[in-house]
Amino acid sequence: MLEVIILAIFTFFVILKLKSILGEEQDKLYFDYKNQEFKTVKDADQLNFDESLNENFPSLTNEAKIYAKEISNKIDNFDLNKFKSIATKVLECVIKANDEQNKDDIKKFLSKELAELVCSSFSDEETNHIILVALNEAKICDILRNGFVYDIVLIFKMEQINYTTDKDNNVIDGSKSEVINVKERWYFSHDFAKKDSTWFVRKIEEL
């Protein structure tokens, strides 16, 4: 009987010790760059998010807000609203560069891997045209982190005209007049491990 009691007491203290090391299951771990330390939080109230972040991006998860806070600690005057505005301009520039088969501009905005993929589709025999008619929605839907690499993910809803012409500018696919609805997810990526790194479009997904 005494051995059972001792075992129960031992088990109880082991569980307490594990909880103190690992934290509760709902705890989240994030790195506070300003104070150079890891911190754990249980809910959004403990994060002390800026009011603008909660008001303007209520659909973001607590984890995404943590990453937004980490980015703001790394980049002076970082603002998600301004980032969304810039990302929208990048979308317009990429669509225009793709329409004109402008490899130099494509390489300015896309990651090396994605730029190579897009540029490899360019052809002297035919051209795929994408014309942005209207951008109906630009929404930051998530913020991801993998080590030092952060992704700010946006969903764009837009109206486009898509068609293909041959080398004589004859339409061989699609229509110059038909407007279609397009929904895409764009991943804007930044590697903080690289001092000269900037934001690039890493991936584009059609939804």
Phi and psi restraints in degrees (value plus and minus 20) as a CYANA .aco file:
   2 LEU   PHI     -83.0   -43.0
   2 LEU   PSI     -57.2   -17.2
   3 GLU   PHI     -84.8   -44.8
   3 GLU   PSI     -57.6   -17.6
   4 VAL   PHI     -84.1   -44.1
   4 VAL   PSI     -62.5   -22.5
   5 ILE   PHI     -84.7   -44.7
   5 ILE   PSI     -64.5   -24.5
   6 ILE   PHI     -81.6   -41.6
   6 ILE   PSI     -62.8   -22.8
   7 LEU   PHI     -82.6   -42.6
   7 LEU   PSI     -60.5   -20.5
   8 ALA   PHI     -84.7   -44.7
   8 ALA   PSI     -62.6   -22.6
   9 ILE   PHI     -84.5   -44.5
   9 ILE   PSI     -62.5   -22.5
  10 PHE   PHI     -81.2   -41.2
  10 PHE   PSI     -65.6   -25.6
  11 THR   PHI     -81.1   -41.1
  11 THR   PSI     -61.1   -21.1
  12 PHE   PHI     -80.3   -40.3
  12 PHE   PSI     -65.2   -25.2
  13 PHE   PHI     -90.9   -50.9
  13 PHE   PSI     -52.7   -12.7
  14 VAL   PHI     -83.9   -43.9
  14 VAL   PSI     -63.2   -23.2
  15 ILE   PHI     -82.9   -42.9
  15 ILE   PSI     -63.0   -23.0
  16 LEU   PHI     -81.3   -41.3
  16 LEU   PSI     -61.1   -21.1
  17 LYS   PHI     -85.3   -45.3
  17 LYS   PSI     -62.9   -22.9
  18 LEU   PHI     -83.0   -43.0
  18 LEU   PSI     -60.1   -20.1
  19 LYS   PHI     -84.5   -44.5
  19 LYS   PSI     -57.8   -17.8
  20 SER   PHI     -88.7   -48.7
  20 SER   PSI     -49.1    -9.1
  21 ILE   PHI    -104.3   -64.3
  21 ILE   PSI     -67.1   -27.1
  22 LEU   PHI    -110.3   -70.3
  22 LEU   PSI     -44.1    -4.1
  23 GLY   PHI      62.6   102.6
  23 GLY   PSI     150.8   190.8
  24 GLU   PHI     -89.1   -49.1
  24 GLU   PSI     139.2   179.2
  25 GLU   PHI     -79.5   -39.5
  25 GLU   PSI     -51.6   -11.6
  26 GLN   PHI    -107.0   -67.0
  26 GLN   PSI     -25.9    14.1
  27 ASP   PHI     -83.5   -43.5
  27 ASP   PSI     128.2   168.2
  28 LYS   PHI    -141.0  -101.0
  28 LYS   PSI     124.9   164.9
  29 LEU   PHI    -129.5   -89.5
  29 LEU   PSI     110.4   150.4
  30 TYR   PHI    -162.3  -122.3
  30 TYR   PSI     140.1   180.1
  31 PHE   PHI    -122.8   -82.8
  31 PHE   PSI     102.2   142.2
  32 ASP   PHI    -108.9   -68.9
  32 ASP   PSI      81.3   121.3
  33 TYR   PHI     -84.6   -44.6
  33 TYR   PSI     -54.3   -14.3
  34 LYS   PHI     -83.0   -43.0
  34 LYS   PSI     -62.2   -22.2
  35 ASN   PHI    -119.2   -79.2
  35 ASN   PSI     -20.5    19.5
  36 GLN   PHI      33.2    73.2
  36 GLN   PSI      33.1    73.1
  37 GLU   PHI    -175.3  -135.3
  37 GLU   PSI     135.2   175.2
  38 PHE   PHI    -103.2   -63.2
  38 PHE   PSI     123.6   163.6
  39 LYS   PHI    -153.8  -113.8
  39 LYS   PSI     132.7   172.7
  40 THR   PHI    -135.3   -95.3
  40 THR   PSI     125.2   165.2
  41 VAL   PHI    -156.9  -116.9
  41 VAL   PSI     132.9   172.9
  42 LYS   PHI    -124.4   -84.4
  42 LYS   PSI     -50.3   -10.3
  43 ASP   PHI    -174.4  -134.4
  43 ASP   PSI     154.9   194.9
  44 ALA   PHI     -83.8   -43.8
  44 ALA   PSI     -47.8    -7.8
  45 ASP   PHI     -83.3   -43.3
  45 ASP   PSI     -47.4    -7.4
  46 GLN   PHI    -105.0   -65.0
  46 GLN   PSI     -27.1    12.9
  47 LEU   PHI    -106.1   -66.1
  47 LEU   PSI     -40.3    -0.3
  48 ASN   PHI      34.6    74.6
  48 ASN   PSI      28.4    68.4
  49 PHE   PHI     -86.2   -46.2
  49 PHE   PSI     132.3   172.3
  50 ASP   PHI     -82.6   -42.6
  50 ASP   PSI     124.2   164.2
  51 GLU   PHI     -79.6   -39.6
  51 GLU   PSI     -56.3   -16.3
  52 SER   PHI     -82.5   -42.5
  52 SER   PSI     -54.2   -14.2
  53 LEU   PHI     -87.3   -47.3
  53 LEU   PSI     -63.1   -23.1
  54 ASN   PHI     -89.1   -49.1
  54 ASN   PSI     -57.6   -17.6
  55 GLU   PHI     -94.5   -54.5
  55 GLU   PSI     -63.0   -23.0
  56 ASN   PHI    -105.9   -65.9
  56 ASN   PSI     -43.1    -3.1
  57 PHE   PHI    -153.7  -113.7
  57 PHE   PSI      39.9    79.9
  58 PRO   PHI     -86.4   -46.4
  58 PRO   PSI     -42.1    -2.1
  59 SER   PHI    -102.9   -62.9
  59 SER   PSI     -30.6     9.4
  60 LEU   PHI     -89.1   -49.1
  60 LEU   PSI     121.8   161.8
  61 THR   PHI     -91.5   -51.5
  61 THR   PSI     143.5   183.5
  62 ASN   PHI     -78.4   -38.4
  62 ASN   PSI     -58.3   -18.3
  63 GLU   PHI     -83.0   -43.0
  63 GLU   PSI     -62.4   -22.4
  64 ALA   PHI     -84.0   -44.0
  64 ALA   PSI     -58.0   -18.0
  65 LYS   PHI     -87.2   -47.2
  65 LYS   PSI     -55.0   -15.0
  66 ILE   PHI     -80.6   -40.6
  66 ILE   PSI     -65.6   -25.6
  67 TYR   PHI     -86.6   -46.6
  67 TYR   PSI     -55.4   -15.4
  68 ALA   PHI     -82.7   -42.7
  68 ALA   PSI     -59.7   -19.7
  69 LYS   PHI     -87.3   -47.3
  69 LYS   PSI     -59.1   -19.1
  70 GLU   PHI     -82.5   -42.5
  70 GLU   PSI     -62.8   -22.8
  71 ILE   PHI     -83.4   -43.4
  71 ILE   PSI     -61.7   -21.7
  72 SER   PHI     -85.7   -45.7
  72 SER   PSI     -47.2    -7.2
  73 ASN   PHI     -95.3   -55.3
  73 ASN   PSI     -39.7     0.3
  74 LYS   PHI    -114.9   -74.9
  74 LYS   PSI     -50.0   -10.0
  75 ILE   PHI    -138.4   -98.4
  75 ILE   PSI     101.6   141.6
  76 ASP   PHI     -83.4   -43.4
  76 ASP   PSI     116.9   156.9
  77 ASN   PHI      39.9    79.9
  77 ASN   PSI       8.0    48.0
  78 PHE   PHI     -90.2   -50.2
  78 PHE   PSI     115.6   155.6
  79 ASP   PHI    -162.5  -122.5
  79 ASP   PSI     106.6   146.6
  80 LEU   PHI     -85.1   -45.1
  80 LEU   PSI     -55.3   -15.3
  81 ASN   PHI     -83.8   -43.8
  81 ASN   PSI     -62.6   -22.6
  82 LYS   PHI     -85.8   -45.8
  82 LYS   PSI     -58.6   -18.6
  83 PHE   PHI     -82.0   -42.0
  83 PHE   PSI     -62.5   -22.5
  84 LYS   PHI     -80.6   -40.6
  84 LYS   PSI     -60.2   -20.2
  85 SER   PHI     -84.3   -44.3
  85 SER   PSI     -63.2   -23.2
  86 ILE   PHI     -86.9   -46.9
  86 ILE   PSI     -61.0   -21.0
  87 ALA   PHI     -80.5   -40.5
  87 ALA   PSI     -56.0   -16.0
  88 THR   PHI     -84.8   -44.8
  88 THR   PSI     -60.8   -20.8
  89 LYS   PHI     -84.4   -44.4
  89 LYS   PSI     -59.0   -19.0
  90 VAL   PHI     -82.8   -42.8
  90 VAL   PSI     -62.6   -22.6
  91 LEU   PHI     -74.5   -34.5
  91 LEU   PSI     -68.5   -28.5
  92 GLU   PHI     -82.6   -42.6
  92 GLU   PSI     -61.4   -21.4
  93 CYS   PHI     -87.3   -47.3
  93 CYS   PSI     -59.7   -19.7
  94 VAL   PHI     -86.7   -46.7
  94 VAL   PSI     -63.1   -23.1
  95 ILE   PHI     -82.4   -42.4
  95 ILE   PSI     -62.7   -22.7
  96 LYS   PHI     -85.2   -45.2
  96 LYS   PSI     -63.4   -23.4
  97 ALA   PHI     -85.5   -45.5
  97 ALA   PSI     -57.4   -17.4
  98 ASN   PHI     -86.0   -46.0
  98 ASN   PSI     -60.8   -20.8
  99 ASP   PHI     -83.5   -43.5
  99 ASP   PSI     -56.1   -16.1
 100 GLU   PHI    -113.5   -73.5
 100 GLU   PSI     -18.2    21.8
 101 GLN   PHI      32.6    72.6
 101 GLN   PSI      23.6    63.6
 102 ASN   PHI    -109.7   -69.7
 102 ASN   PSI      75.8   115.8
 103 LYS   PHI     -85.8   -45.8
 103 LYS   PSI     -55.9   -15.9
 104 ASP   PHI     -81.9   -41.9
 104 ASP   PSI     -64.9   -24.9
 105 ASP   PHI     -91.2   -51.2
 105 ASP   PSI     -55.0   -15.0
 106 ILE   PHI     -79.0   -39.0
 106 ILE   PSI     -62.6   -22.6
 107 LYS   PHI     -90.8   -50.8
 107 LYS   PSI     -40.1    -0.1
 108 LYS   PHI     -91.6   -51.6
 108 LYS   PSI     -53.0   -13.0
 109 PHE   PHI    -129.8   -89.8
 109 PHE   PSI     -42.8    -2.8
 110 LEU   PHI    -123.6   -83.6
 110 LEU   PSI     134.1   174.1
 111 SER   PHI     -81.6   -41.6
 111 SER   PSI     142.1   182.1
 112 LYS   PHI     -77.4   -37.4
 112 LYS   PSI     -64.4   -24.4
 113 GLU   PHI     -86.4   -46.4
 113 GLU   PSI     -64.9   -24.9
 114 LEU   PHI     -90.3   -50.3
 114 LEU   PSI     -57.4   -17.4
 115 ALA   PHI     -82.5   -42.5
 115 ALA   PSI     -62.4   -22.4
 116 GLU   PHI     -82.2   -42.2
 116 GLU   PSI     -59.2   -19.2
 117 LEU   PHI     -85.8   -45.8
 117 LEU   PSI     -64.4   -24.4
 118 VAL   PHI     -87.4   -47.4
 118 VAL   PSI     -66.5   -26.5
 119 CYS   PHI     -85.2   -45.2
 119 CYS   PSI     -50.4   -10.4
 120 SER   PHI     -88.0   -48.0
 120 SER   PSI     -38.0     2.0
 121 SER   PHI    -104.7   -64.7
 121 SER   PSI     -32.4     7.6
 122 PHE   PHI     -89.9   -49.9
 122 PHE   PSI     123.1   163.1
 123 SER   PHI    -163.9  -123.9
 123 SER   PSI     127.9   167.9
 124 ASP   PHI     -97.5   -57.5
 124 ASP   PSI     -40.3    -0.3
 125 GLU   PHI    -102.5   -62.5
 125 GLU   PSI     -54.0   -14.0
 126 GLU   PHI    -170.1  -130.1
 126 GLU   PSI     136.8   176.8
 127 THR   PHI    -149.7  -109.7
 127 THR   PSI     108.8   148.8
 128 ASN   PHI    -110.5   -70.5
 128 ASN   PSI      95.1   135.1
 129 HIS   PHI    -117.1   -77.1
 129 HIS   PSI     113.8   153.8
 130 ILE   PHI    -149.0  -109.0
 130 ILE   PSI      97.6   137.6
 131 ILE   PHI    -134.8   -94.8
 131 ILE   PSI     104.0   144.0
 132 LEU   PHI    -101.3   -61.3
 132 LEU   PSI      94.1   134.1
 133 VAL   PHI    -107.0   -67.0
 133 VAL   PSI     -66.5   -26.5
 134 ALA   PHI    -176.4  -136.4
 134 ALA   PSI     121.8   161.8
 135 LEU   PHI    -124.6   -84.6
 135 LEU   PSI      90.1   130.1
 136 ASN   PHI    -108.8   -68.8
 136 ASN   PSI     -46.2    -6.2
 137 GLU   PHI    -177.1  -137.1
 137 GLU   PSI     117.5   157.5
 138 ALA   PHI    -151.8  -111.8
 138 ALA   PSI      96.0   136.0
 139 LYS   PHI    -155.2  -115.2
 139 LYS   PSI     109.1   149.1
 140 ILE   PHI     -97.7   -57.7
 140 ILE   PSI      94.6   134.6
 141 CYS   PHI    -123.1   -83.1
 141 CYS   PSI     -39.0     1.0
 142 ASP   PHI    -185.9  -145.9
 142 ASP   PSI     139.0   179.0
 143 ILE   PHI    -153.3  -113.3
 143 ILE   PSI     106.6   146.6
 144 LEU   PHI    -137.8   -97.8
 144 LEU   PSI     138.2   178.2
 145 ARG   PHI    -161.7  -121.7
 145 ARG   PSI     115.3   155.3
 146 ASN   PHI    -154.1  -114.1
 146 ASN   PSI      76.1   116.1
 147 GLY   PHI      48.1    88.1
 147 GLY   PSI    -141.8  -101.8
 148 PHE   PHI    -112.3   -72.3
 148 PHE   PSI     -20.7    19.3
 149 VAL   PHI    -116.8   -76.8
 149 VAL   PSI     105.4   145.4
 150 TYR   PHI    -133.1   -93.1
 150 TYR   PSI     122.1   162.1
 151 ASP   PHI    -139.9   -99.9
 151 ASP   PSI     106.8   146.8
 152 ILE   PHI    -123.1   -83.1
 152 ILE   PSI      98.5   138.5
 153 VAL   PHI    -123.2   -83.2
 153 VAL   PSI     107.1   147.1
 154 LEU   PHI    -139.9   -99.9
 154 LEU   PSI     125.5   165.5
 155 ILE   PHI    -128.3   -88.3
 155 ILE   PSI     107.4   147.4
 156 PHE   PHI    -132.7   -92.7
 156 PHE   PSI     109.6   149.6
 157 LYS   PHI    -131.9   -91.9
 157 LYS   PSI     104.0   144.0
 158 MET   PHI    -167.5  -127.5
 158 MET   PSI     147.6   187.6
 159 GLU   PHI    -132.4   -92.4
 159 GLU   PSI     111.1   151.1
 160 GLN   PHI    -152.9  -112.9
 160 GLN   PSI     141.1   181.1
 161 ILE   PHI    -136.6   -96.6
 161 ILE   PSI     101.0   141.0
 162 ASN   PHI    -140.5  -100.5
 162 ASN   PSI     108.5   148.5
 163 TYR   PHI    -177.9  -137.9
 163 TYR   PSI     143.8   183.8
 164 THR   PHI    -143.5  -103.5
 164 THR   PSI     116.2   156.2
 165 THR   PHI    -139.3   -99.3
 165 THR   PSI     134.1   174.1
 166 ASP   PHI    -107.8   -67.8
 166 ASP   PSI    -194.3  -154.3
 167 LYS   PHI     -86.2   -46.2
 167 LYS   PSI     -37.3     2.7
 168 ASP   PHI    -116.7   -76.7
 168 ASP   PSI      -9.8    30.2
 169 ASN   PHI      49.7    89.7
 169 ASN   PSI       3.5    43.5
 170 ASN   PHI    -107.3   -67.3
 170 ASN   PSI     118.0   158.0
 171 VAL   PHI     -93.9   -53.9
 171 VAL   PSI     100.9   140.9
 172 ILE   PHI    -133.1   -93.1
 172 ILE   PSI     -29.3    10.7
 173 ASP   PHI    -178.9  -138.9
 173 ASP   PSI     126.0   166.0
 174 GLY   PHI      58.4    98.4
 174 GLY   PSI    -183.9  -143.9
 175 SER   PHI    -167.2  -127.2
 175 SER   PSI     122.2   162.2
 176 LYS   PHI     -97.4   -57.4
 176 LYS   PSI     -30.4     9.6
 177 SER   PHI    -135.0   -95.0
 177 SER   PSI     -38.3     1.7
 178 GLU   PHI    -100.7   -60.7
 178 GLU   PSI     104.6   144.6
 179 VAL   PHI    -118.3   -78.3
 179 VAL   PSI     108.6   148.6
 180 ILE   PHI    -139.5   -99.5
 180 ILE   PSI     132.4   172.4
 181 ASN   PHI    -109.8   -69.8
 181 ASN   PSI     111.7   151.7
 182 VAL   PHI    -148.3  -108.3
 182 VAL   PSI     117.2   157.2
 183 LYS   PHI    -148.4  -108.4
 183 LYS   PSI     103.2   143.2
 184 GLU   PHI    -154.0  -114.0
 184 GLU   PSI     134.2   174.2
 185 ARG   PHI    -133.1   -93.1
 185 ARG   PSI     101.6   141.6
 186 TRP   PHI    -131.1   -91.1
 186 TRP   PSI     114.5   154.5
 187 TYR   PHI    -126.1   -86.1
 187 TYR   PSI      91.1   131.1
 188 PHE   PHI    -115.9   -75.9
 188 PHE   PSI      98.7   138.7
 189 SER   PHI    -136.2   -96.2
 189 SER   PSI     125.0   165.0
 190 HIS   PHI    -159.7  -119.7
 190 HIS   PSI     108.8   148.8
 191 ASP   PHI    -123.8   -83.8
 191 ASP   PSI      85.6   125.6
 192 PHE   PHI     -95.3   -55.3
 192 PHE   PSI     -26.2    13.8
 193 ALA   PHI     -97.8   -57.8
 193 ALA   PSI     -36.4     3.6
 194 LYS   PHI    -125.5   -85.5
 194 LYS   PSI     102.6   142.6
 195 LYS   PHI     -85.0   -45.0
 195 LYS   PSI     -53.3   -13.3
 196 ASP   PHI    -115.2   -75.2
 196 ASP   PSI      -8.9    31.1
 197 SER   PHI     -94.5   -54.5
 197 SER   PSI     128.4   168.4
 198 THR   PHI    -151.1  -111.1
 198 THR   PSI    -193.6  -153.6
 199 TRP   PHI    -104.0   -64.0
 199 TRP   PSI     109.5   149.5
 200 PHE   PHI    -150.0  -110.0
 200 PHE   PSI     133.4   173.4
 201 VAL   PHI     -97.5   -57.5
 201 VAL   PSI      94.6   134.6
 202 ARG   PHI    -110.2   -70.2
 202 ARG   PSI     -54.6   -14.6
 203 LYS   PHI    -174.0  -134.0
 203 LYS   PSI     125.7   165.7
 204 ILE   PHI    -149.1  -109.1
 204 ILE   PSI     105.8   145.8
 205 GLU   PHI    -139.7   -99.7
 205 GLU   PSI     112.8   152.8
 206 GLU   PHI    -105.2   -65.2
 206 GLU   PSI     112.1   152.1
